[in-house]
């Protein structure tokens, strides 16, 4: 995780309405817009740029986490595996996001393995 990604993750973490689906204000588009605008201003980028950077970072986190869990513990359920063993130090800074990323079954011609779903 580079410095830009770390800064973005820290800024997004300050706005749980952007990633925590259990919050009442999760779908509040005005509050979301203001949060992304604030994050963009803090990073010197546009709202659209930081949204895309976040989507890419979140997807990178989810894919790496899923890949590591499958490689290290192929026969176990993910909920039985301690977080520290699932993700290397590179992604440990985003451990807070784990509670907000849910597993779902793959759609289409997949191998029946779960796929992670994340929200912006």
Secondary structure, DSSP 8 states (H G I E B T S, - for coil): --HHHHHHHHHHHT-GGGT-TTSTTTT-HHHHHHHHHHHHHHHTS-HHHHHHHHHHHHHHHHHHHHHHHHHH-TTS-GGGS-HHHHS-HHHHTTGGGGGG-EEEE--SS--S-EEEE---
